[in-house]
């Protein structure tokens, strides 16, 4: 939750309203953007 709130500037309530699968999807999306911007293919925050 903190990961999404930090990167997307969403409140705790906004994040908690999302279904679990959607939160995971958003984590993967944000992580993918971070990888591209940082050029670091080894660093990840993806959950599996």
PDBQT receptor file of N, H, CA, C and O in Angstrom, charges set to zero:
ATOM      1  N   UNK A   1       0.816  -1.187   0.000  1.00  0.00    +0.000 N 
ATOM      2  CA  UNK A   1       0.000   0.000   0.000  1.00  0.00    +0.000 C 
ATOM      3  C   UNK A   1       0.862   1.254   0.000  1.00  0.00    +0.000 C 
ATOM      4  O   UNK A   1       0.574   2.221  -0.706  1.00  0.00    +0.000 OA
ATOM      5  N   UNK A   2       1.909   1.227   0.789  1.00  0.00    +0.000 N 
ATOM      6  H   UNK A   2       2.143   0.441   1.362  1.00  0.00    +0.000 HD
ATOM      7  CA  UNK A   2       2.789   2.386   0.858  1.00  0.00    +0.000 C 
ATOM      8  C   UNK A   2       3.447   2.654  -0.485  1.00  0.00    +0.000 C 
ATOM      9  O   UNK A   2       3.606   3.807  -0.885  1.00  0.00    +0.000 OA
ATOM     10  N   UNK A   3       3.828   1.597  -1.176  1.00  0.00    +0.000 N 
ATOM     11  H   UNK A   3       3.699   0.660  -0.851  1.00  0.00    +0.000 HD
ATOM     12  CA  UNK A   3       4.443   1.710  -2.493  1.00  0.00    +0.000 C 
ATOM     13  C   UNK A   3       3.530   2.480  -3.442  1.00  0.00    +0.000 C 
ATOM     14  O   UNK A   3       3.973   3.418  -4.105  1.00  0.00    +0.000 OA
ATOM     15  N   UNK A   4       2.259   2.089  -3.511  1.00  0.00    +0.000 N 
ATOM     16  H   UNK A   4       1.899   1.326  -2.973  1.00  0.00    +0.000 HD
ATOM     17  CA  UNK A   4       1.314   2.761  -4.412  1.00  0.00    +0.000 C 
ATOM     18  C   UNK A   4       1.019   4.183  -3.952  1.00  0.00    +0.000 C 
ATOM     19  O   UNK A   4       0.983   5.106  -4.766  1.00  0.00    +0.000 OA
ATOM     20  N   UNK A   5       0.814   4.358  -2.680  1.00  0.00    +0.000 N 
ATOM     21  H   UNK A   5       0.843   3.608  -2.018  1.00  0.00    +0.000 HD
ATOM     22  CA  UNK A   5       0.510   5.692  -2.167  1.00  0.00    +0.000 C 
ATOM     23  C   UNK A   5       1.656   6.656  -2.467  1.00  0.00    +0.000 C 
ATOM     24  O   UNK A   5       1.430   7.804  -2.850  1.00  0.00    +0.000 OA
ATOM     25  N   UNK A   6       2.878   6.180  -2.289  1.00  0.00    +0.000 N 
ATOM     26  H   UNK A   6       3.061   5.247  -1.978  1.00  0.00    +0.000 HD
ATOM     27  CA  UNK A   6       4.045   7.027  -2.526  1.00  0.00    +0.000 C 
ATOM     28  C   UNK A   6       4.175   7.418  -3.997  1.00  0.00    +0.000 C 
ATOM     29  O   UNK A   6       4.305   8.598  -4.320  1.00  0.00    +0.000 OA
ATOM     30  N   UNK A   7       4.140   6.442  -4.871  1.00  0.00    +0.000 N 
ATOM     31  H   UNK A   7       4.034   5.483  -4.609  1.00  0.00    +0.000 HD
ATOM     32  CA  UNK A   7       4.394   6.707  -6.288  1.00  0.00    +0.000 C 
ATOM     33  C   UNK A   7       3.206   7.327  -7.024  1.00  0.00    +0.000 C 
ATOM     34  O   UNK A   7       3.393   8.087  -7.974  1.00  0.00    +0.000 OA
ATOM     35  N   UNK A   8       2.003   7.012  -6.594  1.00  0.00    +0.000 N 
ATOM     36  H   UNK A   8       1.851   6.396  -5.822  1.00  0.00    +0.000 HD
ATOM     37  CA  UNK A   8       0.826   7.518  -7.303  1.00  0.00    +0.000 C 
ATOM     38  C   UNK A   8       0.131   8.660  -6.560  1.00  0.00    +0.000 C 
ATOM     39  O   UNK A   8      -0.831   9.246  -7.059  1.00  0.00    +0.000 OA
ATOM     40  N   UNK A   9       0.632   8.966  -5.362  1.00  0.00    +0.000 N 
ATOM     41  H   UNK A   9       1.413   8.490  -4.957  1.00  0.00    +0.000 HD
ATOM     42  CA  UNK A   9       0.065  10.047  -4.547  1.00  0.00    +0.000 C 
ATOM     43  C   UNK A   9      -1.408   9.795  -4.231  1.00  0.00    +0.000 C 
ATOM     44  O   UNK A   9      -2.239  10.703  -4.274  1.00  0.00    +0.000 OA
ATOM     45  N   UNK A  10      -1.703   8.541  -3.914  1.00  0.00    +0.000 N 
ATOM     46  H   UNK A  10      -1.028   7.804  -3.879  1.00  0.00    +0.000 HD
ATOM     47  CA  UNK A  10      -3.055   8.152  -3.530  1.00  0.00    +0.000 C 
ATOM     48  C   UNK A  10      -3.132   8.045  -2.019  1.00  0.00    +0.000 C 
ATOM     49  O   UNK A  10      -2.137   7.738  -1.363  1.00  0.00    +0.000 OA
ATOM     50  N   UNK A  11      -4.288   8.293  -1.475  1.00  0.00    +0.000 N 
ATOM     51  H   UNK A  11      -5.096   8.543  -2.008  1.00  0.00    +0.000 HD
ATOM     52  CA  UNK A  11      -4.491   8.146  -0.036  1.00  0.00    +0.000 C 
ATOM     53  C   UNK A  11      -4.626   6.670   0.329  1.00  0.00    +0.000 C 
ATOM     54  O   UNK A  11      -4.848   5.821  -0.535  1.00  0.00    +0.000 OA
ATOM     55  N   UNK A  12      -4.491   6.380   1.609  1.00  0.00    +0.000 N 
ATOM     56  H   UNK A  12      -4.312   7.069   2.311  1.00  0.00    +0.000 HD
ATOM     57  CA  UNK A  12      -4.651   5.003   2.089  1.00  0.00    +0.000 C 
ATOM     58  C   UNK A  12      -6.031   4.476   1.719  1.00  0.00    +0.000 C 
ATOM     59  O   UNK A  12      -6.171   3.335   1.279  1.00  0.00    +0.000 OA
ATOM     60  N   UNK A  13      -7.054   5.315   1.899  1.00  0.00    +0.000 N 
ATOM     61  H   UNK A  13      -6.941   6.242   2.257  1.00  0.00    +0.000 HD
ATOM     62  CA  UNK A  13      -8.421   4.890   1.578  1.00  0.00    +0.000 C 
ATOM     63  C   UNK A  13      -8.586   4.551   0.103  1.00  0.00    +0.000 C 
ATOM     64  O   UNK A  13      -9.256   3.578  -0.244  1.00  0.00    +0.000 OA
ATOM     65  N   UNK A  14      -7.976   5.351  -0.763  1.00  0.00    +0.000 N 
ATOM     66  H   UNK A  14      -7.432   6.142  -0.481  1.00  0.00    +0.000 HD
ATOM     67  CA  UNK A  14      -8.063   5.069  -2.200  1.00  0.00    +0.000 C 
ATOM     68  C   UNK A  14      -7.420   3.730  -2.531  1.00  0.00    +0.000 C 
ATOM     69  O   UNK A  14      -7.972   2.943  -3.300  1.00  0.00    +0.000 OA
ATOM     70  N   UNK A  15      -6.260   3.476  -1.953  1.00  0.00    +0.000 N 
ATOM     71  H   UNK A  15      -5.812   4.115  -1.328  1.00  0.00    +0.000 HD
ATOM     72  CA  UNK A  15      -5.567   2.217  -2.210  1.00  0.00    +0.000 C 
ATOM     73  C   UNK A  15      -6.373   1.043  -1.659  1.00  0.00    +0.000 C 
ATOM     74  O   UNK A  15      -6.490   0.005  -2.311  1.00  0.00    +0.000 OA
ATOM     75  N   UNK A  16      -6.919   1.206  -0.474  1.00  0.00    +0.000 N 
ATOM     76  H   UNK A  16      -6.824   2.049   0.056  1.00  0.00    +0.000 HD
ATOM     77  CA  UNK A  16      -7.663   0.113   0.160  1.00  0.00    +0.000 C 
ATOM     78  C   UNK A  16      -8.974  -0.210  -0.565  1.00  0.00    +0.000 C 
ATOM     79  O   UNK A  16      -9.484  -1.324  -0.453  1.00  0.00    +0.000 OA
ATOM     80  N   UNK A  17      -9.510   0.742  -1.294  1.00  0.00    +0.000 N 
ATOM     81  H   UNK A  17      -9.096   1.648  -1.385  1.00  0.00    +0.000 HD
ATOM     82  CA  UNK A  17     -10.744   0.491  -2.051  1.00  0.00    +0.000 C 
ATOM     83  C   UNK A  17     -10.506  -0.413  -3.263  1.00  0.00    +0.000 C 
ATOM     84  O   UNK A  17     -11.444  -1.011  -3.790  1.00  0.00    +0.000 OA
ATOM     85  N   UNK A  18      -9.269  -0.508  -3.693  1.00  0.00    +0.000 N 
ATOM     86  H   UNK A  18      -8.507  -0.022  -3.265  1.00  0.00    +0.000 HD
ATOM     87  CA  UNK A  18      -8.950  -1.352  -4.844  1.00  0.00    +0.000 C 
ATOM     88  C   UNK A  18      -8.974  -2.825  -4.443  1.00  0.00    +0.000 C 
ATOM     89  O   UNK A  18      -8.548  -3.175  -3.343  1.00  0.00    +0.000 OA
ATOM     90  N   UNK A  19      -9.461  -3.676  -5.317  1.00  0.00    +0.000 N 
ATOM     91  H   UNK A  19      -9.807  -3.392  -6.211  1.00  0.00    +0.000 HD
ATOM     92  CA  UNK A  19      -9.350  -5.120  -5.056  1.00  0.00    +0.000 C 
ATOM     93  C   UNK A  19      -7.866  -5.516  -5.023  1.00  0.00    +0.000 C 
ATOM     94  O   UNK A  19      -7.028  -4.864  -5.646  1.00  0.00    +0.000 OA
ATOM     95  N   UNK A  20      -7.564  -6.564  -4.306  1.00  0.00    +0.000 N 
ATOM     96  H   UNK A  20      -8.245  -7.093  -3.800  1.00  0.00    +0.000 HD
ATOM     97  CA  UNK A  20      -6.180  -7.018  -4.141  1.00  0.00    +0.000 C 
ATOM     98  C   UNK A  20      -5.476  -7.213  -5.488  1.00  0.00    +0.000 C 
ATOM     99  O   UNK A  20      -4.342  -6.768  -5.668  1.00  0.00    +0.000 OA
ATOM    100  N   UNK A  21      -6.135  -7.866  -6.413  1.00  0.00    +0.000 N 
ATOM    101  H   UNK A  21      -7.056  -8.228  -6.267  1.00  0.00    +0.000 HD
ATOM    102  CA  UNK A  21      -5.521  -8.100  -7.739  1.00  0.00    +0.000 C 
ATOM    103  C   UNK A  21      -5.190  -6.801  -8.454  1.00  0.00    +0.000 C 
ATOM    104  O   UNK A  21      -4.166  -6.696  -9.128  1.00  0.00    +0.000 OA
ATOM    105  N   UNK A  22      -6.062  -5.816  -8.303  1.00  0.00    +0.000 N 
ATOM    106  H   UNK A  22      -6.895  -5.902  -7.756  1.00  0.00    +0.000 HD
ATOM    107  CA  UNK A  22      -5.798  -4.536  -8.968  1.00  0.00    +0.000 C 
ATOM    108  C   UNK A  22      -4.618  -3.814  -8.311  1.00  0.00    +0.000 C 
ATOM    109  O   UNK A  22      -3.827  -3.171  -9.002  1.00  0.00    +0.000 OA
ATOM    110  N   UNK A  23      -4.495  -3.913  -6.992  1.00  0.00    +0.000 N 
ATOM    111  H   UNK A  23      -5.138  -4.435  -6.431  1.00  0.00    +0.000 HD
ATOM    112  CA  UNK A  23      -3.333  -3.329  -6.315  1.00  0.00    +0.000 C 
ATOM    113  C   UNK A  23      -2.054  -3.980  -6.816  1.00  0.00    +0.000 C 
ATOM    114  O   UNK A  23      -1.062  -3.294  -7.063  1.00  0.00    +0.000 OA
ATOM    115  N   UNK A  24      -2.070  -5.294  -6.967  1.00  0.00    +0.000 N 
ATOM    116  H   UNK A  24      -2.876  -5.851  -6.767  1.00  0.00    +0.000 HD
ATOM    117  CA  UNK A  24      -0.888  -6.006  -7.482  1.00  0.00    +0.000 C 
ATOM    118  C   UNK A  24      -0.558  -5.560  -8.898  1.00  0.00    +0.000 C 
ATOM    119  O   UNK A  24       0.609  -5.369  -9.242  1.00  0.00    +0.000 OA
ATOM    120  N   UNK A  25      -1.593  -5.397  -9.717  1.00  0.00    +0.000 N 
ATOM    121  H   UNK A  25      -2.540  -5.553  -9.437  1.00  0.00    +0.000 HD
ATOM    122  CA  UNK A  25      -1.368  -4.959 -11.091  1.00  0.00    +0.000 C 
ATOM    123  C   UNK A  25      -0.725  -3.568 -11.111  1.00  0.00    +0.000 C 
ATOM    124  O   UNK A  25       0.215  -3.327 -11.869  1.00  0.00    +0.000 OA
ATOM    125  N   UNK A  26      -1.234  -2.655 -10.277  1.00  0.00    +0.000 N 
ATOM    126  H   UNK A  26      -1.997  -2.851  -9.661  1.00  0.00    +0.000 HD
ATOM    127  CA  UNK A  26      -0.659  -1.320 -10.207  1.00  0.00    +0.000 C 
ATOM    128  C   UNK A  26       0.787  -1.367  -9.733  1.00  0.00    +0.000 C 
ATOM    129  O   UNK A  26       1.618  -0.603 -10.223  1.00  0.00    +0.000 OA
ATOM    130  N   UNK A  27       1.102  -2.249  -8.790  1.00  0.00    +0.000 N 
ATOM    131  H   UNK A  27       0.427  -2.869  -8.392  1.00  0.00    +0.000 HD
ATOM    132  CA  UNK A  27       2.491  -2.400  -8.323  1.00  0.00    +0.000 C 
ATOM    133  C   UNK A  27       3.392  -2.820  -9.475  1.00  0.00    +0.000 C 
ATOM    134  O   UNK A  27       4.500  -2.304  -9.622  1.00  0.00    +0.000 OA
ATOM    135  N   UNK A  28       2.922  -3.746 -10.284  1.00  0.00    +0.000 N 
ATOM    136  H   UNK A  28       2.022  -4.165 -10.165  1.00  0.00    +0.000 HD
ATOM    137  CA  UNK A  28       3.725  -4.200 -11.426  1.00  0.00    +0.000 C 
ATOM    138  C   UNK A  28       3.906  -3.077 -12.446  1.00  0.00    +0.000 C 
ATOM    139  O   UNK A  28       4.985  -2.922 -13.018  1.00  0.00    +0.000 OA
ATOM    140  N   UNK A  29       2.854  -2.298 -12.672  1.00  0.00    +0.000 N 
ATOM    141  H   UNK A  29       1.977  -2.423 -12.208  1.00  0.00    +0.000 HD
ATOM    142  CA  UNK A  29       2.939  -1.183 -13.630  1.00  0.00    +0.000 C 
ATOM    143  C   UNK A  29       3.947  -0.133 -13.158  1.00  0.00    +0.000 C 
ATOM    144  O   UNK A  29       4.803   0.303 -13.926  1.00  0.00    +0.000 OA
ATOM    145  N   UNK A  30       3.839   0.266 -11.896  1.00  0.00    +0.000 N 
ATOM    146  H   UNK A  30       3.143  -0.089 -11.271  1.00  0.00    +0.000 HD
ATOM    147  CA  UNK A  30       4.745   1.280 -11.356  1.00  0.00    +0.000 C 
ATOM    148  C   UNK A  30       6.174   0.756 -11.360  1.00  0.00    +0.000 C 
ATOM    149  O   UNK A  30       7.103   1.489 -11.697  1.00  0.00    +0.000 OA
ATOM    150  N   UNK A  31       6.354  -0.504 -10.989  1.00  0.00    +0.000 N 
ATOM    151  H   UNK A  31       5.599  -1.100 -10.715  1.00  0.00    +0.000 HD
ATOM    152  CA  UNK A  31       7.676  -1.099 -10.981  1.00  0.00    +0.000 C 
ATOM    153  C   UNK A  31       8.280  -1.106 -12.383  1.00  0.00    +0.000 C 
ATOM    154  O   UNK A  31       9.470  -0.838 -12.549  1.00  0.00    +0.000 OA
ATOM    155  N   UNK A  32       7.471  -1.410 -13.383  1.00  0.00    +0.000 N 
ATOM    156  H   UNK A  32       6.504  -1.629 -13.249  1.00  0.00    +0.000 HD
ATOM    157  CA  UNK A  32       7.939  -1.404 -14.764  1.00  0.00    +0.000 C 
ATOM    158  C   UNK A  32       8.391  -0.024 -15.211  1.00  0.00    +0.000 C 
ATOM    159  O   UNK A  32       9.407   0.110 -15.894  1.00  0.00    +0.000 OA
ATOM    160  N   UNK A  33       7.648   0.991 -14.834  1.00  0.00    +0.000 N 
ATOM    161  H   UNK A  33       6.823   0.883 -14.279  1.00  0.00    +0.000 HD
ATOM    162  CA  UNK A  33       8.036   2.371 -15.170  1.00  0.00    +0.000 C 
ATOM    163  C   UNK A  33       9.355   2.714 -14.484  1.00  0.00    +0.000 C 
ATOM    164  O   UNK A  33      10.243   3.304 -15.099  1.00  0.00    +0.000 OA
ATOM    165  N   UNK A  34       9.482   2.343 -13.209  1.00  0.00    +0.000 N 
ATOM    166  H   UNK A  34       8.761   1.863 -12.710  1.00  0.00    +0.000 HD
ATOM    167  CA  UNK A  34      10.725   2.620 -12.479  1.00  0.00    +0.000 C 
ATOM    168  C   UNK A  34      11.917   1.935 -13.134  1.00  0.00    +0.000 C 
ATOM    169  O   UNK A  34      12.996   2.520 -13.238  1.00  0.00    +0.000 OA
ATOM    170  N   UNK A  35      11.725   0.710 -13.569  1.00  0.00    +0.000 N 
ATOM    171  H   UNK A  35      10.849   0.235 -13.484  1.00  0.00    +0.000 HD
ATOM    172  CA  UNK A  35      12.819  -0.017 -14.228  1.00  0.00    +0.000 C 
ATOM    173  C   UNK A  35      13.273   0.724 -15.480  1.00  0.00    +0.000 C 
ATOM    174  O   UNK A  35      14.473   0.886 -15.706  1.00  0.00    +0.000 OA
ATOM    175  N   UNK A  36      12.327   1.172 -16.288  1.00  0.00    +0.000 N 
ATOM    176  H   UNK A  36      11.353   1.041 -16.105  1.00  0.00    +0.000 HD
ATOM    177  CA  UNK A  36      12.667   1.869 -17.524  1.00  0.00    +0.000 C 
ATOM    178  C   UNK A  36      13.391   3.180 -17.237  1.00  0.00    +0.000 C 
ATOM    179  O   UNK A  36      14.380   3.507 -17.893  1.00  0.00    +0.000 OA
ATOM    180  N   UNK A  37      12.895   3.925 -16.256  1.00  0.00    +0.000 N 
ATOM    181  H   UNK A  37      12.092   3.660 -15.724  1.00  0.00    +0.000 HD
ATOM    182  CA  UNK A  37      13.503   5.211 -15.935  1.00  0.00    +0.000 C 
ATOM    183  C   UNK A  37      14.888   5.061 -15.328  1.00  0.00    +0.000 C 
ATOM    184  O   UNK A  37      15.776   5.871 -15.593  1.00  0.00    +0.000 OA
ATOM    185  N   UNK A  38      15.074   4.042 -14.526  1.00  0.00    +0.000 N 
ATOM    186  H   UNK A  38      14.352   3.384 -14.311  1.00  0.00    +0.000 HD
ATOM    187  CA  UNK A  38      16.350   3.833 -13.842  1.00  0.00    +0.000 C 
ATOM    188  C   UNK A  38      17.338   3.034 -14.669  1.00  0.00    +0.000 C 
ATOM    189  O   UNK A  38      18.537   3.044 -14.392  1.00  0.00    +0.000 OA
ATOM    190  N   UNK A  39      16.842   2.345 -15.680  1.00  0.00    +0.000 N 
ATOM    191  H   UNK A  39      15.868   2.336 -15.905  1.00  0.00    +0.000 HD
ATOM    192  CA  UNK A  39      17.712   1.523 -16.494  1.00  0.00    +0.000 C 
ATOM    193  C   UNK A  39      18.293   0.335 -15.742  1.00  0.00    +0.000 C 
ATOM    194  O   UNK A  39      19.287  -0.250 -16.172  1.00  0.00    +0.000 OA
ATOM    195  N   UNK A  40      17.683  -0.017 -14.637  1.00  0.00    +0.000 N 
ATOM    196  H   UNK A  40      16.876   0.459 -14.288  1.00  0.00    +0.000 HD
ATOM    197  CA  UNK A  40      18.162  -1.125 -13.801  1.00  0.00    +0.000 C 
ATOM    198  C   UNK A  40      17.203  -2.291 -13.928  1.00  0.00    +0.000 C 
ATOM    199  O   UNK A  40      16.111  -2.268 -13.360  1.00  0.00    +0.000 OA
ATOM    200  N   UNK A  41      17.601  -3.300 -14.662  1.00  0.00    +0.000 N 
ATOM    201  H   UNK A  41      18.488  -3.319 -15.123  1.00  0.00    +0.000 HD
ATOM    202  CA  UNK A  41      16.720  -4.441 -14.904  1.00  0.00    +0.000 C 
ATOM    203  C   UNK A  41      16.695  -5.412 -13.731  1.00  0.00    +0.000 C 
ATOM    204  O   UNK A  41      15.810  -6.266 -13.670  1.00  0.00    +0.000 OA
ATOM    205  N   UNK A  42      17.629  -5.308 -12.806  1.00  0.00    +0.000 N 
ATOM    206  H   UNK A  42      18.348  -4.614 -12.856  1.00  0.00    +0.000 HD
ATOM    207  CA  UNK A  42      17.688  -6.229 -11.674  1.00  0.00    +0.000 C 
ATOM    208  C   UNK A  42      16.852  -5.765 -10.492  1.00  0.00    +0.000 C 
ATOM    209  O   UNK A  42      16.379  -6.591  -9.711  1.00  0.00    +0.000 OA
ATOM    210  N   UNK A  43      16.663  -4.460 -10.347  1.00  0.00    +0.000 N 
ATOM    211  H   UNK A  43      17.048  -3.790 -10.982  1.00  0.00    +0.000 HD
ATOM    212  CA  UNK A  43      15.906  -3.917  -9.227  1.00  0.00    +0.000 C 
ATOM    213  C   UNK A  43      14.418  -4.006  -9.533  1.00  0.00    +0.000 C 
ATOM    214  O   UNK A  43      13.962  -3.547 -10.581  1.00  0.00    +0.000 OA
ATOM    215  N   UNK A  44      13.674  -4.592  -8.622  1.00  0.00    +0.000 N 
ATOM    216  H   UNK A  44      14.045  -4.964  -7.771  1.00  0.00    +0.000 HD
ATOM    217  CA  UNK A  44      12.247  -4.740  -8.852  1.00  0.00    +0.000 C 
ATOM    218  C   UNK A  44      11.471  -4.703  -7.542  1.00  0.00    +0.000 C 
ATOM    219  O   UNK A  44      12.003  -5.024  -6.479  1.00  0.00    +0.000 OA
ATOM    220  N   UNK A  45      10.228  -4.312  -7.634  1.00  0.00    +0.000 N 
ATOM    221  H   UNK A  45       9.796  -4.051  -8.497  1.00  0.00    +0.000 HD
ATOM    222  CA  UNK A  45       9.317  -4.322  -6.494  1.00  0.00    +0.000 C 
ATOM    223  C   UNK A  45       8.094  -5.179  -6.816  1.00  0.00    +0.000 C 
ATOM    224  O   UNK A  45       7.064  -5.089  -6.147  1.00  0.00    +0.000 OA
ATOM    225  N   UNK A  46       8.222  -5.995  -7.832  1.00  0.00    +0.000 N 
ATOM    226  H   UNK A  46       9.059  -6.069  -8.375  1.00  0.00    +0.000 HD
ATOM    227  CA  UNK A  46       7.108  -6.829  -8.252  1.00  0.00    +0.000 C 
ATOM    228  C   UNK A  46       6.873  -7.948  -7.258  1.00  0.00    +0.000 C 
ATOM    229  O   UNK A  46       7.812  -8.473  -6.660  1.00  0.00    +0.000 OA
ATOM    230  N   UNK A  47       5.631  -8.301  -7.089  1.00  0.00    +0.000 N 
ATOM    231  H   UNK A  47       4.868  -7.874  -7.575  1.00  0.00    +0.000 HD
ATOM    232  CA  UNK A  47       5.244  -9.366  -6.196  1.00  0.00    +0.000 C 
ATOM    233  C   UNK A  47       4.827 -10.558  -7.032  1.00  0.00    +0.000 C 
ATOM    234  O   UNK A  47       4.106 -10.402  -8.018  1.00  0.00    +0.000 OA
ATOM    235  N   UNK A  48       5.263 -11.726  -6.657  1.00  0.00    +0.000 N 
ATOM    236  H   UNK A  48       5.848 -11.852  -5.856  1.00  0.00    +0.000 HD
ATOM    237  CA  UNK A  48       4.922 -12.924  -7.418  1.00  0.00    +0.000 C 
ATOM    238  C   UNK A  48       4.299 -13.935  -6.514  1.00  0.00    +0.000 C 
ATOM    239  O   UNK A  48       3.937 -15.023  -6.962  1.00  0.00    +0.000 OA
TER     240      UNK A  48
